[in-house]
Amino acid sequence: MVNAKLFVIDYTLHGQPKSFIIRLEKLDMPEAWHWASCDAGVGRIGRFAREQVKKTSQLQAEQFGIENVQWRCSGGQL
């Protein structure tokens, strides 16, 4: 993770606002939905760095009450 950046992911879980910071090389909306579901206890995180895990989709996450996922770089990083 030489090129890793800090990202802030905001979302709501059953109407309650949630937020967390994650270090990744890149982030897009599908990835943000997956990590929001992991933070909410719904998605799965692989045990090993190379383990391929099926990502949680927006539709799957919404079925568990996750909504309004947004993300941004932390601290003005680009």
mmJSON file of the N, C-alpha and C atoms, coordinates in Angstrom:
{"data_MODEL":{"atom_site":{
"group_PDB":["ATOM","ATOM","ATOM","ATOM","ATOM","ATOM","ATOM","ATOM","ATOM","ATOM","ATOM","ATOM","ATOM","ATOM","ATOM","ATOM","ATOM","ATOM","ATOM","ATOM","ATOM","ATOM","ATOM","ATOM","ATOM","ATOM","ATOM","ATOM","ATOM","ATOM","ATOM","ATOM","ATOM","ATOM","ATOM","ATOM","ATOM","ATOM","ATOM","ATOM","ATOM","ATOM","ATOM","ATOM","ATOM","ATOM","ATOM","ATOM","ATOM","ATOM","ATOM","ATOM","ATOM","ATOM","ATOM","ATOM","ATOM","ATOM","ATOM","ATOM","ATOM","ATOM","ATOM","ATOM","ATOM","ATOM","ATOM","ATOM","ATOM","ATOM","ATOM","ATOM","ATOM","ATOM","ATOM","ATOM","ATOM","ATOM","ATOM","ATOM","ATOM","ATOM","ATOM","ATOM","ATOM","ATOM","ATOM","ATOM","ATOM","ATOM","ATOM","ATOM","ATOM","ATOM","ATOM","ATOM","ATOM","ATOM","ATOM","ATOM","ATOM","ATOM","ATOM","ATOM","ATOM","ATOM","ATOM","ATOM","ATOM","ATOM","ATOM","ATOM","ATOM","ATOM","ATOM","ATOM","ATOM","ATOM","ATOM","ATOM","ATOM","ATOM","ATOM","ATOM","ATOM","ATOM","ATOM","ATOM","ATOM","ATOM","ATOM","ATOM","ATOM","ATOM","ATOM","ATOM","ATOM","ATOM","ATOM","ATOM","ATOM","ATOM","ATOM","ATOM","ATOM","ATOM","ATOM","ATOM","ATOM","ATOM","ATOM","ATOM","ATOM","ATOM","ATOM","ATOM","ATOM","ATOM","ATOM","ATOM","ATOM","ATOM","ATOM","ATOM","ATOM","ATOM","ATOM","ATOM","ATOM","ATOM","ATOM","ATOM","ATOM","ATOM","ATOM","ATOM","ATOM","ATOM","ATOM","ATOM","ATOM","ATOM","ATOM","ATOM","ATOM","ATOM","ATOM","ATOM","ATOM","ATOM","ATOM","ATOM","ATOM","ATOM","ATOM","ATOM","ATOM","ATOM","ATOM","ATOM","ATOM","ATOM","ATOM","ATOM","ATOM","ATOM","ATOM","ATOM","ATOM","ATOM","ATOM","ATOM","ATOM","ATOM","ATOM","ATOM","ATOM","ATOM","ATOM","ATOM","ATOM","ATOM","ATOM","ATOM","ATOM","ATOM","ATOM","ATOM","ATOM","ATOM","ATOM","ATOM","ATOM","ATOM"],
"id":[1,2,3,4,5,6,7,8,9,10,11,12,13,14,15,16,17,18,19,20,21,22,23,24,25,26,27,28,29,30,31,32,33,34,35,36,37,38,39,40,41,42,43,44,45,46,47,48,49,50,51,52,53,54,55,56,57,58,59,60,61,62,63,64,65,66,67,68,69,70,71,72,73,74,75,76,77,78,79,80,81,82,83,84,85,86,87,88,89,90,91,92,93,94,95,96,97,98,99,100,101,102,103,104,105,106,107,108,109,110,111,112,113,114,115,116,117,118,119,120,121,122,123,124,125,126,127,128,129,130,131,132,133,134,135,136,137,138,139,140,141,142,143,144,145,146,147,148,149,150,151,152,153,154,155,156,157,158,159,160,161,162,163,164,165,166,167,168,169,170,171,172,173,174,175,176,177,178,179,180,181,182,183,184,185,186,187,188,189,190,191,192,193,194,195,196,197,198,199,200,201,202,203,204,205,206,207,208,209,210,211,212,213,214,215,216,217,218,219,220,221,222,223,224,225,226,227,228,229,230,231,232,233,234],
"type_symbol":["N","C","C","N","C","C","N","C","C","N","C","C","N","C","C","N","C","C","N","C","C","N","C","C","N","C","C","N","C","C","N","C","C","N","C","C","N","C","C","N","C","C","N","C","C","N","C","C","N","C","C","N","C","C","N","C","C","N","C","C","N","C","C","N","C","C","N","C","C","N","C","C","N","C","C","N","C","C","N","C","C","N","C","C","N","C","C","N","C","C","N","C","C","N","C","C","N","C","C","N","C","C","N","C","C","N","C","C","N","C","C","N","C","C","N","C","C","N","C","C","N","C","C","N","C","C","N","C","C","N","C","C","N","C","C","N","C","C","N","C","C","N","C","C","N","C","C","N","C","C","N","C","C","N","C","C","N","C","C","N","C","C","N","C","C","N","C","C","N","C","C","N","C","C","N","C","C","N","C","C","N","C","C","N","C","C","N","C","C","N","C","C","N","C","C","N","C","C","N","C","C","N","C","C","N","C","C","N","C","C","N","C","C","N","C","C","N","C","C","N","C","C","N","C","C","N","C","C","N","C","C","N","C","C"],
"label_atom_id":["N","CA","C","N","CA","C","N","CA","C","N","CA","C","N","CA","C","N","CA","C","N","CA","C","N","CA","C","N","CA","C","N","CA","C","N","CA","C","N","CA","C","N","CA","C","N","CA","C","N","CA","C","N","CA","C","N","CA","C","N","CA","C","N","CA","C","N","CA","C","N","CA","C","N","CA","C","N","CA","C","N","CA","C","N","CA","C","N","CA","C","N","CA","C","N","CA","C","N","CA","C","N","CA","C","N","CA","C","N","CA","C","N","CA","C","N","CA","C","N","CA","C","N","CA","C","N","CA","C","N","CA","C","N","CA","C","N","CA","C","N","CA","C","N","CA","C","N","CA","C","N","CA","C","N","CA","C","N","CA","C","N","CA","C","N","CA","C","N","CA","C","N","CA","C","N","CA","C","N","CA","C","N","CA","C","N","CA","C","N","CA","C","N","CA","C","N","CA","C","N","CA","C","N","CA","C","N","CA","C","N","CA","C","N","CA","C","N","CA","C","N","CA","C","N","CA","C","N","CA","C","N","CA","C","N","CA","C","N","CA","C","N","CA","C","N","CA","C","N","CA","C","N","CA","C","N","CA","C","N","CA","C","N","CA","C","N","CA","C","N","CA","C"],
"label_alt_id":[null,null,null,null,null,null,null,null,null,null,null,null,null,null,null,null,null,null,null,null,null,null,null,null,null,null,null,null,null,null,null,null,null,null,null,null,null,null,null,null,null,null,null,null,null,null,null,null,null,null,null,null,null,null,null,null,null,null,null,null,null,null,null,null,null,null,null,null,null,null,null,null,null,null,null,null,null,null,null,null,null,null,null,null,null,null,null,null,null,null,null,null,null,null,null,null,null,null,null,null,null,null,null,null,null,null,null,null,null,null,null,null,null,null,null,null,null,null,null,null,null,null,null,null,null,null,null,null,null,null,null,null,null,null,null,null,null,null,null,null,null,null,null,null,null,null,null,null,null,null,null,null,null,null,null,null,null,null,null,null,null,null,null,null,null,null,null,null,null,null,null,null,null,null,null,null,null,null,null,null,null,null,null,null,null,null,null,null,null,null,null,null,null,null,null,null,null,null,null,null,null,null,null,null,null,null,null,null,null,null,null,null,null,null,null,null,null,null,null,null,null,null,null,null,null,null,null,null,null,null,null,null,null,null],
"label_comp_id":["MET","MET","MET","VAL","VAL","VAL","ASN","ASN","ASN","ALA","ALA","ALA","LYS","LYS","LYS","LEU","LEU","LEU","PHE","PHE","PHE","VAL","VAL","VAL","ILE","ILE","ILE","ASP","ASP","ASP","TYR","TYR","TYR","THR","THR","THR","LEU","LEU","LEU","HIS","HIS","HIS","GLY","GLY","GLY","GLN","GLN","GLN","PRO","PRO","PRO","LYS","LYS","LYS","SER","SER","SER","PHE","PHE","PHE","ILE","ILE","ILE","ILE","ILE","ILE","ARG","ARG","ARG","LEU","LEU","LEU","GLU","GLU","GLU","LYS","LYS","LYS","LEU","LEU","LEU","ASP","ASP","ASP","MET","MET","MET","PRO","PRO","PRO","GLU","GLU","GLU","ALA","ALA","ALA","TRP","TRP","TRP","HIS","HIS","HIS","TRP","TRP","TRP","ALA","ALA","ALA","SER","SER","SER","CYS","CYS","CYS","ASP","ASP","ASP","ALA","ALA","ALA","GLY","GLY","GLY","VAL","VAL","VAL","GLY","GLY","GLY","ARG","ARG","ARG","ILE","ILE","ILE","GLY","GLY","GLY","ARG","ARG","ARG","PHE","PHE","PHE","ALA","ALA","ALA","ARG","ARG","ARG","GLU","GLU","GLU","GLN","GLN","GLN","VAL","VAL","VAL","LYS","LYS","LYS","LYS","LYS","LYS","THR","THR","THR","SER","SER","SER","GLN","GLN","GLN","LEU","LEU","LEU","GLN","GLN","GLN","ALA","ALA","ALA","GLU","GLU","GLU","GLN","GLN","GLN","PHE","PHE","PHE","GLY","GLY","GLY","ILE","ILE","ILE","GLU","GLU","GLU","ASN","ASN","ASN","VAL","VAL","VAL","GLN","GLN","GLN","TRP","TRP","TRP","ARG","ARG","ARG","CYS","CYS","CYS","SER","SER","SER","GLY","GLY","GLY","GLY","GLY","GLY","GLN","GLN","GLN","LEU","LEU","LEU"],
"label_asym_id":["A","A","A","A","A","A","A","A","A","A","A","A","A","A","A","A","A","A","A","A","A","A","A","A","A","A","A","A","A","A","A","A","A","A","A","A","A","A","A","A","A","A","A","A","A","A","A","A","A","A","A","A","A","A","A","A","A","A","A","A","A","A","A","A","A","A","A","A","A","A","A","A","A","A","A","A","A","A","A","A","A","A","A","A","A","A","A","A","A","A","A","A","A","A","A","A","A","A","A","A","A","A","A","A","A","A","A","A","A","A","A","A","A","A","A","A","A","A","A","A","A","A","A","A","A","A","A","A","A","A","A","A","A","A","A","A","A","A","A","A","A","A","A","A","A","A","A","A","A","A","A","A","A","A","A","A","A","A","A","A","A","A","A","A","A","A","A","A","A","A","A","A","A","A","A","A","A","A","A","A","A","A","A","A","A","A","A","A","A","A","A","A","A","A","A","A","A","A","A","A","A","A","A","A","A","A","A","A","A","A","A","A","A","A","A","A","A","A","A","A","A","A","A","A","A","A","A","A","A","A","A","A","A","A"],
"label_entity_id":["1","1","1","1","1","1","1","1","1","1","1","1","1","1","1","1","1","1","1","1","1","1","1","1","1","1","1","1","1","1","1","1","1","1","1","1","1","1","1","1","1","1","1","1","1","1","1","1","1","1","1","1","1","1","1","1","1","1","1","1","1","1","1","1","1","1","1","1","1","1","1","1","1","1","1","1","1","1","1","1","1","1","1","1","1","1","1","1","1","1","1","1","1","1","1","1","1","1","1","1","1","1","1","1","1","1","1","1","1","1","1","1","1","1","1","1","1","1","1","1","1","1","1","1","1","1","1","1","1","1","1","1","1","1","1","1","1","1","1","1","1","1","1","1","1","1","1","1","1","1","1","1","1","1","1","1","1","1","1","1","1","1","1","1","1","1","1","1","1","1","1","1","1","1","1","1","1","1","1","1","1","1","1","1","1","1","1","1","1","1","1","1","1","1","1","1","1","1","1","1","1","1","1","1","1","1","1","1","1","1","1","1","1","1","1","1","1","1","1","1","1","1","1","1","1","1","1","1","1","1","1","1","1","1"],
"label_seq_id":[1,1,1,2,2,2,3,3,3,4,4,4,5,5,5,6,6,6,7,7,7,8,8,8,9,9,9,10,10,10,11,11,11,12,12,12,13,13,13,14,14,14,15,15,15,16,16,16,17,17,17,18,18,18,19,19,19,20,20,20,21,21,21,22,22,22,23,23,23,24,24,24,25,25,25,26,26,26,27,27,27,28,28,28,29,29,29,30,30,30,31,31,31,32,32,32,33,33,33,34,34,34,35,35,35,36,36,36,37,37,37,38,38,38,39,39,39,40,40,40,41,41,41,42,42,42,43,43,43,44,44,44,45,45,45,46,46,46,47,47,47,48,48,48,49,49,49,50,50,50,51,51,51,52,52,52,53,53,53,54,54,54,55,55,55,56,56,56,57,57,57,58,58,58,59,59,59,60,60,60,61,61,61,62,62,62,63,63,63,64,64,64,65,65,65,66,66,66,67,67,67,68,68,68,69,69,69,70,70,70,71,71,71,72,72,72,73,73,73,74,74,74,75,75,75,76,76,76,77,77,77,78,78,78],
"pdbx_PDB_ins_code":[null,null,null,null,null,null,null,null,null,null,null,null,null,null,null,null,null,null,null,null,null,null,null,null,null,null,null,null,null,null,null,null,null,null,null,null,null,null,null,null,null,null,null,null,null,null,null,null,null,null,null,null,null,null,null,null,null,null,null,null,null,null,null,null,null,null,null,null,null,null,null,null,null,null,null,null,null,null,null,null,null,null,null,null,null,null,null,null,null,null,null,null,null,null,null,null,null,null,null,null,null,null,null,null,null,null,null,null,null,null,null,null,null,null,null,null,null,null,null,null,null,null,null,null,null,null,null,null,null,null,null,null,null,null,null,null,null,null,null,null,null,null,null,null,null,null,null,null,null,null,null,null,null,null,null,null,null,null,null,null,null,null,null,null,null,null,null,null,null,null,null,null,null,null,null,null,null,null,null,null,null,null,null,null,null,null,null,null,null,null,null,null,null,null,null,null,null,null,null,null,null,null,null,null,null,null,null,null,null,null,null,null,null,null,null,null,null,null,null,null,null,null,null,null,null,null,null,null,null,null,null,null,null,null],
"Cartn_x":[0.824,0.0,0.863,1.782,2.684,1.921,0.946,0.182,-1.136,-1.258,-2.515,-2.836,-4.133,-4.649,-5.707,-5.997,-7.069,-8.356,-9.427,-10.743,-11.727,-12.675,-13.768,-15.014,-15.671,-16.919,-18.027,-19.042,-20.223,-21.41,-22.272,-23.474,-24.49,-25.691,-26.683,-27.059,-27.267,-27.673,-28.964,-30.06,-31.394,-31.65,-31.237,-31.488,-30.468,-29.544,-28.524,-27.246,-26.713,-25.491,-24.279,-23.459,-22.223,-21.108,-19.881,-18.732,-17.488,-16.563,-15.302,-14.235,-12.992,-11.857,-11.207,-10.82,-10.188,-8.991,-7.963,-6.768,-6.806,-6.881,-6.921,-6.107,-5.725,-5.026,-5.986,-7.213,-8.22,-9.596,-10.566,-11.927,-12.896,-13.957,-15.046,-16.355,-17.489,-18.766,-19.044,-18.848,-19.1,-18.234,-16.979,-16.082,-16.533,-17.008,-17.492,-18.715,-19.624,-20.798,-20.363,-19.386,-18.905,-18.308,-17.435,-16.786,-17.776,-18.786,-19.831,-20.575,-20.834,-21.522,-20.633,-19.327,-18.405,-18.42,-18.395,-18.431,-19.731,-20.818,-22.122,-22.276,-21.314,-21.38,-22.088,-22.321,-23.035,-22.074,-21.12,-20.179,-19.095,-18.37,-17.315,-15.952,-15.022,-13.637,-12.818,-11.97,-11.147,-10.172,-9.848,-8.906,-7.472,-7.182,-5.821,-5.851,-4.753,-4.699,-5.062,-4.699,-4.942,-6.241,-6.98,-8.241,-9.26,-9.833,-10.839,-12.204,-12.807,-14.104,-15.121,-16.311,-17.368,-17.807,-17.761,-18.103,-19.607,-20.002,-21.408,-21.851,-22.919,-23.413,-24.293,-24.579,-25.462,-26.834,-27.37,-28.684,-28.696,-27.658,-27.576,-27.465,-26.647,-26.453,-27.756,-28.495,-29.756,-30.769,-30.712,-31.621,-31.369,-30.175,-29.835,-29.924,-30.514,-30.737,-29.618,-28.69,-27.595,-28.024,-27.859,-28.261,-27.271,-27.424,-26.702,-25.192,-24.598,-23.144,-22.46,-21.543,-20.739,-19.312,-18.366,-16.964,-16.195,-15.071,-14.196,-12.794,-11.809,-10.453,-10.358,-9.607,-9.43,-8.299,-8.483,-7.433,-6.942,-7.781,-7.42,-6.458,-6.27,-5.4,-6.049,-5.24,-5.769,-5.253],
"Cartn_y":[-1.196,0.0,1.252,1.312,2.449,3.723,3.622,4.792,4.948,4.389,4.419,5.831,6.115,7.4,7.147,8.154,8.059,8.599,7.854,8.257,8.23,9.144,9.171,8.664,7.673,7.153,7.469,8.184,8.535,7.753,7.295,6.581,6.625,6.172,6.034,4.556,4.127,2.759,2.846,2.438,2.542,3.971,4.941,6.35,7.023,6.266,6.828,7.112,8.333,8.651,7.903,7.409,6.695,7.251,7.133,7.615,6.86,6.62,5.99,6.367,6.144,6.437,5.115,5.025,3.803,4.183,3.356,3.577,2.608,3.166,2.377,3.089,2.349,2.968,3.767,3.256,3.98,3.607,4.468,4.232,4.738,3.979,4.411,4.049,4.376,4.155,2.677,1.739,0.336,-0.122,0.308,-0.049,0.602,1.849,2.557,1.856,1.399,0.664,-0.622,-1.313,-2.546,-2.261,-1.244,-0.954,-0.412,0.318,0.77,-0.438,-1.426,-2.631,-3.413,-3.402,-4.06,-3.341,-2.008,-1.23,-1.476,-1.684,-1.926,-3.366,-4.228,-5.617,-6.545,-6.085,-6.884,-7.516,-6.738,-7.217,-8.076,-8.754,-9.662,-9.107,-9.175,-8.784,-10.068,-10.186,-11.387,-11.538,-12.765,-13.029,-12.744,-12.93,-12.735,-11.672,-10.976,-9.878,-10.337,-11.542,-12.014,-12.796,-12.98,-13.714,-12.888,-13.474,-12.799,-12.96,-11.827,-11.823,-11.172,-11.749,-11.149,-9.844,-8.764,-7.442,-7.324,-6.597,-6.32,-5.2,-5.419,-4.416,-3.388,-2.307,-1.278,-1.868,-2.66,-3.27,-4.165,-4.981,-5.848,-5.014,-3.975,-3.127,-2.423,-1.947,-1.255,-2.185,-3.473,-4.437,-4.56,-4.184,-4.231,-2.862,-1.868,-0.562,0.445,0.165,1.1,2.016,3.322,4.306,5.454,6.292,7.574,7.439,6.466,6.29,7.384,8.087,9.123,8.967,9.412,9.316,10.529,10.784,11.9,11.58,12.265,12.141,12.835,12.261,12.834,13.859,14.97,15.956,16.599,16.67,17.334,16.559,15.263,14.439,14.235,14.119,13.832,12.517],
"Cartn_z":[0.0,0.0,0.0,-0.9,-0.989,-1.336,-2.227,-2.67,-1.923,-0.746,-0.003,0.463,0.464,0.927,1.993,2.771,3.758,3.157,3.318,2.836,3.993,3.979,4.947,4.233,4.806,4.254,5.25,4.772,5.571,5.023,5.901,5.477,6.614,6.355,7.412,7.529,8.762,9.059,9.856,9.246,9.853,10.327,9.506,9.793,10.693,11.258,12.145,11.356,11.451,10.701,11.25,10.357,10.691,9.825,10.305,9.564,10.021,9.1,9.464,8.444,8.808,7.948,7.552,6.293,5.784,4.917,4.941,4.12,2.942,1.738,0.501,-0.58,-1.601,-2.723,-3.589,-3.771,-4.544,-4.009,-4.276,-3.794,-4.839,-5.067,-5.936,-5.221,-5.833,-5.15,-4.846,-5.773,-5.406,-4.226,-4.224,-3.129,-1.817,-1.9,-0.71,-0.116,-0.98,-0.483,0.219,-0.361,0.266,1.64,1.745,3.025,4.053,3.604,4.535,5.096,4.248,4.738,5.705,5.474,6.413,7.757,7.725,8.961,9.724,8.98,9.606,10.092,9.793,10.236,9.274,8.052,7.062,6.065,5.565,4.552,5.167,4.298,4.739,4.354,5.278,5.046,4.998,3.988,3.848,5.006,5.335,6.425,6.03,4.768,4.281,3.195,3.011,2.042,0.628,0.273,-1.092,-1.241,-0.17,-0.261,-1.033,-2.061,-2.866,-2.198,-1.85,-1.171,-2.097,-2.187,-2.989,-2.323,-3.083,-2.565,-2.354,-1.328,-1.064,-1.986,-2.737,-3.68,-2.964,-3.675,-3.125,-2.811,-3.703,-3.497,-2.263,-2.098,-0.923,0.353,0.319,1.493,1.875,0.876,1.149,1.81,1.511,2.133,3.631,4.084,5.505,6.169,5.484,6.09,5.9,5.007,4.729,3.591,3.785,2.779,2.742,1.725,1.621,1.77,1.117,1.201,0.381,1.016,0.365,0.855,0.045,0.462,-0.013,0.643,0.292,0.809,0.245,0.745,2.093,2.993,4.317,4.292,4.954,5.112,3.837,2.816,1.585,0.699,0.958,0.113,-1.241,-2.278,-3.619,-4.111],
"occupancy":[1.0,1.0,1.0,1.0,1.0,1.0,1.0,1.0,1.0,1.0,1.0,1.0,1.0,1.0,1.0,1.0,1.0,1.0,1.0,1.0,1.0,1.0,1.0,1.0,1.0,1.0,1.0,1.0,1.0,1.0,1.0,1.0,1.0,1.0,1.0,1.0,1.0,1.0,1.0,1.0,1.0,1.0,1.0,1.0,1.0,1.0,1.0,1.0,1.0,1.0,1.0,1.0,1.0,1.0,1.0,1.0,1.0,1.0,1.0,1.0,1.0,1.0,1.0,1.0,1.0,1.0,1.0,1.0,1.0,1.0,1.0,1.0,1.0,1.0,1.0,1.0,1.0,1.0,1.0,1.0,1.0,1.0,1.0,1.0,1.0,1.0,1.0,1.0,1.0,1.0,1.0,1.0,1.0,1.0,1.0,1.0,1.0,1.0,1.0,1.0,1.0,1.0,1.0,1.0,1.0,1.0,1.0,1.0,1.0,1.0,1.0,1.0,1.0,1.0,1.0,1.0,1.0,1.0,1.0,1.0,1.0,1.0,1.0,1.0,1.0,1.0,1.0,1.0,1.0,1.0,1.0,1.0,1.0,1.0,1.0,1.0,1.0,1.0,1.0,1.0,1.0,1.0,1.0,1.0,1.0,1.0,1.0,1.0,1.0,1.0,1.0,1.0,1.0,1.0,1.0,1.0,1.0,1.0,1.0,1.0,1.0,1.0,1.0,1.0,1.0,1.0,1.0,1.0,1.0,1.0,1.0,1.0,1.0,1.0,1.0,1.0,1.0,1.0,1.0,1.0,1.0,1.0,1.0,1.0,1.0,1.0,1.0,1.0,1.0,1.0,1.0,1.0,1.0,1.0,1.0,1.0,1.0,1.0,1.0,1.0,1.0,1.0,1.0,1.0,1.0,1.0,1.0,1.0,1.0,1.0,1.0,1.0,1.0,1.0,1.0,1.0,1.0,1.0,1.0,1.0,1.0,1.0,1.0,1.0,1.0,1.0,1.0,1.0,1.0,1.0,1.0,1.0,1.0,1.0],
"B_iso_or_equiv":[0.0,0.0,0.0,0.0,0.0,0.0,0.0,0.0,0.0,0.0,0.0,0.0,0.0,0.0,0.0,0.0,0.0,0.0,0.0,0.0,0.0,0.0,0.0,0.0,0.0,0.0,0.0,0.0,0.0,0.0,0.0,0.0,0.0,0.0,0.0,0.0,0.0,0.0,0.0,0.0,0.0,0.0,0.0,0.0,0.0,0.0,0.0,0.0,0.0,0.0,0.0,0.0,0.0,0.0,0.0,0.0,0.0,0.0,0.0,0.0,0.0,0.0,0.0,0.0,0.0,0.0,0.0,0.0,0.0,0.0,0.0,0.0,0.0,0.0,0.0,0.0,0.0,0.0,0.0,0.0,0.0,0.0,0.0,0.0,0.0,0.0,0.0,0.0,0.0,0.0,0.0,0.0,0.0,0.0,0.0,0.0,0.0,0.0,0.0,0.0,0.0,0.0,0.0,0.0,0.0,0.0,0.0,0.0,0.0,0.0,0.0,0.0,0.0,0.0,0.0,0.0,0.0,0.0,0.0,0.0,0.0,0.0,0.0,0.0,0.0,0.0,0.0,0.0,0.0,0.0,0.0,0.0,0.0,0.0,0.0,0.0,0.0,0.0,0.0,0.0,0.0,0.0,0.0,0.0,0.0,0.0,0.0,0.0,0.0,0.0,0.0,0.0,0.0,0.0,0.0,0.0,0.0,0.0,0.0,0.0,0.0,0.0,0.0,0.0,0.0,0.0,0.0,0.0,0.0,0.0,0.0,0.0,0.0,0.0,0.0,0.0,0.0,0.0,0.0,0.0,0.0,0.0,0.0,0.0,0.0,0.0,0.0,0.0,0.0,0.0,0.0,0.0,0.0,0.0,0.0,0.0,0.0,0.0,0.0,0.0,0.0,0.0,0.0,0.0,0.0,0.0,0.0,0.0,0.0,0.0,0.0,0.0,0.0,0.0,0.0,0.0,0.0,0.0,0.0,0.0,0.0,0.0,0.0,0.0,0.0,0.0,0.0,0.0,0.0,0.0,0.0,0.0,0.0,0.0],
"pdbx_formal_charge":[null,null,null,null,null,null,null,null,null,null,null,null,null,null,null,null,null,null,null,null,null,null,null,null,null,null,null,null,null,null,null,null,null,null,null,null,null,null,null,null,null,null,null,null,null,null,null,null,null,null,null,null,null,null,null,null,null,null,null,null,null,null,null,null,null,null,null,null,null,null,null,null,null,null,null,null,null,null,null,null,null,null,null,null,null,null,null,null,null,null,null,null,null,null,null,null,null,null,null,null,null,null,null,null,null,null,null,null,null,null,null,null,null,null,null,null,null,null,null,null,null,null,null,null,null,null,null,null,null,null,null,null,null,null,null,null,null,null,null,null,null,null,null,null,null,null,null,null,null,null,null,null,null,null,null,null,null,null,null,null,null,null,null,null,null,null,null,null,null,null,null,null,null,null,null,null,null,null,null,null,null,null,null,null,null,null,null,null,null,null,null,null,null,null,null,null,null,null,null,null,null,null,null,null,null,null,null,null,null,null,null,null,null,null,null,null,null,null,null,null,null,null,null,null,null,null,null,null,null,null,null,null,null,null],
"auth_seq_id":[1,1,1,2,2,2,3,3,3,4,4,4,5,5,5,6,6,6,7,7,7,8,8,8,9,9,9,10,10,10,11,11,11,12,12,12,13,13,13,14,14,14,15,15,15,16,16,16,17,17,17,18,18,18,19,19,19,20,20,20,21,21,21,22,22,22,23,23,23,24,24,24,25,25,25,26,26,26,27,27,27,28,28,28,29,29,29,30,30,30,31,31,31,32,32,32,33,33,33,34,34,34,35,35,35,36,36,36,37,37,37,38,38,38,39,39,39,40,40,40,41,41,41,42,42,42,43,43,43,44,44,44,45,45,45,46,46,46,47,47,47,48,48,48,49,49,49,50,50,50,51,51,51,52,52,52,53,53,53,54,54,54,55,55,55,56,56,56,57,57,57,58,58,58,59,59,59,60,60,60,61,61,61,62,62,62,63,63,63,64,64,64,65,65,65,66,66,66,67,67,67,68,68,68,69,69,69,70,70,70,71,71,71,72,72,72,73,73,73,74,74,74,75,75,75,76,76,76,77,77,77,78,78,78],
"auth_comp_id":["MET","MET","MET","VAL","VAL","VAL","ASN","ASN","ASN","ALA","ALA","ALA","LYS","LYS","LYS","LEU","LEU","LEU","PHE","PHE","PHE","VAL","VAL","VAL","ILE","ILE","ILE","ASP","ASP","ASP","TYR","TYR","TYR","THR","THR","THR","LEU","LEU","LEU","HIS","HIS","HIS","GLY","GLY","GLY","GLN","GLN","GLN","PRO","PRO","PRO","LYS","LYS","LYS","SER","SER","SER","PHE","PHE","PHE","ILE","ILE","ILE","ILE","ILE","ILE","ARG","ARG","ARG","LEU","LEU","LEU","GLU","GLU","GLU","LYS","LYS","LYS","LEU","LEU","LEU","ASP","ASP","ASP","MET","MET","MET","PRO","PRO","PRO","GLU","GLU","GLU","ALA","ALA","ALA","TRP","TRP","TRP","HIS","HIS","HIS","TRP","TRP","TRP","ALA","ALA","ALA","SER","SER","SER","CYS","CYS","CYS","ASP","ASP","ASP","ALA","ALA","ALA","GLY","GLY","GLY","VAL","VAL","VAL","GLY","GLY","GLY","ARG","ARG","ARG","ILE","ILE","ILE","GLY","GLY","GLY","ARG","ARG","ARG","PHE","PHE","PHE","ALA","ALA","ALA","ARG","ARG","ARG","GLU","GLU","GLU","GLN","GLN","GLN","VAL","VAL","VAL","LYS","LYS","LYS","LYS","LYS","LYS","THR","THR","THR","SER","SER","SER","GLN","GLN","GLN","LEU","LEU","LEU","GLN","GLN","GLN","ALA","ALA","ALA","GLU","GLU","GLU","GLN","GLN","GLN","PHE","PHE","PHE","GLY","GLY","GLY","ILE","ILE","ILE","GLU","GLU","GLU","ASN","ASN","ASN","VAL","VAL","VAL","GLN","GLN","GLN","TRP","TRP","TRP","ARG","ARG","ARG","CYS","CYS","CYS","SER","SER","SER","GLY","GLY","GLY","GLY","GLY","GLY","GLN","GLN","GLN","LEU","LEU","LEU"],
"auth_asym_id":["A","A","A","A","A","A","A","A","A","A","A","A","A","A","A","A","A","A","A","A","A","A","A","A","A","A","A","A","A","A","A","A","A","A","A","A","A","A","A","A","A","A","A","A","A","A","A","A","A","A","A","A","A","A","A","A","A","A","A","A","A","A","A","A","A","A","A","A","A","A","A","A","A","A","A","A","A","A","A","A","A","A","A","A","A","A","A","A","A","A","A","A","A","A","A","A","A","A","A","A","A","A","A","A","A","A","A","A","A","A","A","A","A","A","A","A","A","A","A","A","A","A","A","A","A","A","A","A","A","A","A","A","A","A","A","A","A","A","A","A","A","A","A","A","A","A","A","A","A","A","A","A","A","A","A","A","A","A","A","A","A","A","A","A","A","A","A","A","A","A","A","A","A","A","A","A","A","A","A","A","A","A","A","A","A","A","A","A","A","A","A","A","A","A","A","A","A","A","A","A","A","A","A","A","A","A","A","A","A","A","A","A","A","A","A","A","A","A","A","A","A","A","A","A","A","A","A","A","A","A","A","A","A","A"],
"auth_atom_id":["N","CA","C","N","CA","C","N","CA","C","N","CA","C","N","CA","C","N","CA","C","N","CA","C","N","CA","C","N","CA","C","N","CA","C","N","CA","C","N","CA","C","N","CA","C","N","CA","C","N","CA","C","N","CA","C","N","CA","C","N","CA","C","N","CA","C","N","CA","C","N","CA","C","N","CA","C","N","CA","C","N","CA","C","N","CA","C","N","CA","C","N","CA","C","N","CA","C","N","CA","C","N","CA","C","N","CA","C","N","CA","C","N","CA","C","N","CA","C","N","CA","C","N","CA","C","N","CA","C","N","CA","C","N","CA","C","N","CA","C","N","CA","C","N","CA","C","N","CA","C","N","CA","C","N","CA","C","N","CA","C","N","CA","C","N","CA","C","N","CA","C","N","CA","C","N","CA","C","N","CA","C","N","CA","C","N","CA","C","N","CA","C","N","CA","C","N","CA","C","N","CA","C","N","CA","C","N","CA","C","N","CA","C","N","CA","C","N","CA","C","N","CA","C","N","CA","C","N","CA","C","N","CA","C","N","CA","C","N","CA","C","N","CA","C","N","CA","C","N","CA","C","N","CA","C","N","CA","C","N","CA","C","N","CA","C","N","CA","C","N","CA","C"],
"pdbx_PDB_model_num":[1,1,1,1,1,1,1,1,1,1,1,1,1,1,1,1,1,1,1,1,1,1,1,1,1,1,1,1,1,1,1,1,1,1,1,1,1,1,1,1,1,1,1,1,1,1,1,1,1,1,1,1,1,1,1,1,1,1,1,1,1,1,1,1,1,1,1,1,1,1,1,1,1,1,1,1,1,1,1,1,1,1,1,1,1,1,1,1,1,1,1,1,1,1,1,1,1,1,1,1,1,1,1,1,1,1,1,1,1,1,1,1,1,1,1,1,1,1,1,1,1,1,1,1,1,1,1,1,1,1,1,1,1,1,1,1,1,1,1,1,1,1,1,1,1,1,1,1,1,1,1,1,1,1,1,1,1,1,1,1,1,1,1,1,1,1,1,1,1,1,1,1,1,1,1,1,1,1,1,1,1,1,1,1,1,1,1,1,1,1,1,1,1,1,1,1,1,1,1,1,1,1,1,1,1,1,1,1,1,1,1,1,1,1,1,1,1,1,1,1,1,1,1,1,1,1,1,1,1,1,1,1,1,1]
}}}
